[in-house]
Amino acid sequence: MISTKGRYALRVMLDLAKQNSEGYIPLKDIAEREQISKKYLEIIVKELVSAKLVTGVSGKGGGYKLSRDINDYSVGEILEVTEGSLAVVACLENGAEKCPRADSCDTLPMWSELDRMIHDFFYSKKLTDLL
């Protein structure tokens, strides 16, 4: 399940994309438009900055803006920054140790197929598709 954090991160990114500004957008303005707590957005935006999806400047005239062209963002990368792995089962997470039952697991092909479908779906959707 995608958490509030992931959904709000998408809303922040969409808000910044809609502003399509060369300047920085104050977080309080985003919070007001999106009706999300500024305090909660501070946590989310910090992760987006760490992942270099947005850039931020503090002080007068500060705020946030997209760090790349709007066409270069996939929904999948935004969600993975805030949600972590989108794997449907633990054994399919990146870096997971091979399950000792993998060779005899009758359900693994189904989980693998679902995992690939989810990954492909979110990574095929661009931020621009949601505008």
Contacts in CASP RR format, 6 or more apart in sequence:
PFRMAT RR
TARGET T0000
AUTHOR 0000-0000-0000
METHOD contacts of the structure
MODEL  1
MISTKGRYALRVMLDLAKQNSEGYIPLKDIAEREQISKKYLEIIVKELVS
AKLVTGVSGKGGGYKLSRDINDYSVGEILEVTEGSLAVVACLENGAEKCP
RADSCDTLPMWSELDRMIHDFFYSKKLTDLL
2 79 0 8 1.000
2 83 0 8 1.000
3 82 0 8 1.000
3 83 0 8 1.000
5 43 0 8 1.000
5 44 0 8 1.000
5 82 0 8 1.000
5 83 0 8 1.000
6 44 0 8 1.000
6 78 0 8 1.000
6 79 0 8 1.000
6 82 0 8 1.000
6 83 0 8 1.000
8 34 0 8 1.000
8 36 0 8 1.000
8 40 0 8 1.000
8 41 0 8 1.000
8 44 0 8 1.000
9 44 0 8 1.000
9 47 0 8 1.000
9 48 0 8 1.000
9 78 0 8 1.000
9 79 0 8 1.000
9 81 0 8 1.000
9 82 0 8 1.000
10 75 0 8 1.000
10 78 0 8 1.000
10 79 0 8 1.000
10 130 0 8 1.000
11 34 0 8 1.000
11 36 0 8 1.000
12 30 0 8 1.000
12 34 0 8 1.000
12 41 0 8 1.000
12 44 0 8 1.000
12 45 0 8 1.000
12 48 0 8 1.000
12 54 0 8 1.000
12 64 0 8 1.000
13 48 0 8 1.000
13 53 0 8 1.000
13 54 0 8 1.000
13 66 0 8 1.000
13 73 0 8 1.000
13 78 0 8 1.000
13 127 0 8 1.000
14 127 0 8 1.000
14 130 0 8 1.000
14 131 0 8 1.000
15 25 0 8 1.000
15 30 0 8 1.000
15 33 0 8 1.000
15 34 0 8 1.000
16 25 0 8 1.000
16 30 0 8 1.000
16 54 0 8 1.000
16 64 0 8 1.000
16 65 0 8 1.000
16 66 0 8 1.000
17 66 0 8 1.000
17 70 0 8 1.000
17 73 0 8 1.000
17 127 0 8 1.000
17 128 0 8 1.000
17 131 0 8 1.000
18 131 0 8 1.000
19 25 0 8 1.000
19 65 0 8 1.000
20 70 0 8 1.000
21 65 0 8 1.000
22 65 0 8 1.000
23 65 0 8 1.000
24 56 0 8 1.000
24 57 0 8 1.000
24 61 0 8 1.000
24 62 0 8 1.000
24 63 0 8 1.000
24 64 0 8 1.000
24 65 0 8 1.000
25 63 0 8 1.000
25 64 0 8 1.000
25 65 0 8 1.000
26 61 0 8 1.000
26 62 0 8 1.000
26 63 0 8 1.000
27 38 0 8 1.000
27 41 0 8 1.000
27 42 0 8 1.000
27 45 0 8 1.000
27 63 0 8 1.000
27 64 0 8 1.000
28 38 0 8 1.000
30 36 0 8 1.000
30 41 0 8 1.000
30 64 0 8 1.000
31 37 0 8 1.000
31 38 0 8 1.000
31 41 0 8 1.000
34 41 0 8 1.000
44 82 0 8 1.000
45 54 0 8 1.000
45 56 0 8 1.000
45 64 0 8 1.000
47 81 0 8 1.000
47 82 0 8 1.000
48 54 0 8 1.000
48 64 0 8 1.000
48 78 0 8 1.000
48 81 0 8 1.000
48 82 0 8 1.000
49 55 0 8 1.000
49 56 0 8 1.000
49 64 0 8 1.000
50 81 0 8 1.000
51 77 0 8 1.000
51 81 0 8 1.000
52 67 0 8 1.000
53 66 0 8 1.000
53 67 0 8 1.000
53 68 0 8 1.000
53 73 0 8 1.000
53 77 0 8 1.000
53 78 0 8 1.000
53 81 0 8 1.000
54 64 0 8 1.000
54 65 0 8 1.000
54 66 0 8 1.000
54 67 0 8 1.000
55 64 0 8 1.000
55 65 0 8 1.000
55 66 0 8 1.000
55 67 0 8 1.000
56 62 0 8 1.000
56 63 0 8 1.000
56 64 0 8 1.000
56 65 0 8 1.000
57 63 0 8 1.000
66 73 0 8 1.000
70 127 0 8 1.000
70 128 0 8 1.000
71 126 0 8 1.000
71 127 0 8 1.000
71 128 0 8 1.000
73 126 0 8 1.000
73 127 0 8 1.000
74 122 0 8 1.000
74 123 0 8 1.000
74 124 0 8 1.000
74 125 0 8 1.000
74 126 0 8 1.000
74 127 0 8 1.000
75 122 0 8 1.000
75 123 0 8 1.000
75 125 0 8 1.000
75 126 0 8 1.000
75 127 0 8 1.000
75 129 0 8 1.000
75 130 0 8 1.000
76 86 0 8 1.000
76 119 0 8 1.000
76 122 0 8 1.000
76 123 0 8 1.000
76 125 0 8 1.000
77 123 0 8 1.000
78 127 0 8 1.000
79 86 0 8 1.000
79 122 0 8 1.000
80 86 0 8 1.000
85 93 0 8 1.000
85 94 0 8 1.000
86 118 0 8 1.000
86 119 0 8 1.000
86 122 0 8 1.000
87 93 0 8 1.000
87 94 0 8 1.000
87 96 0 8 1.000
87 115 0 8 1.000
88 111 0 8 1.000
88 114 0 8 1.000
88 115 0 8 1.000
88 118 0 8 1.000
89 111 0 8 1.000
89 115 0 8 1.000
90 96 0 8 1.000
91 98 0 8 1.000
91 99 0 8 1.000
91 102 0 8 1.000
91 108 0 8 1.000
91 111 0 8 1.000
92 111 0 8 1.000
92 112 0 8 1.000
92 115 0 8 1.000
99 105 0 8 1.000
99 108 0 8 1.000
102 108 0 8 1.000
END
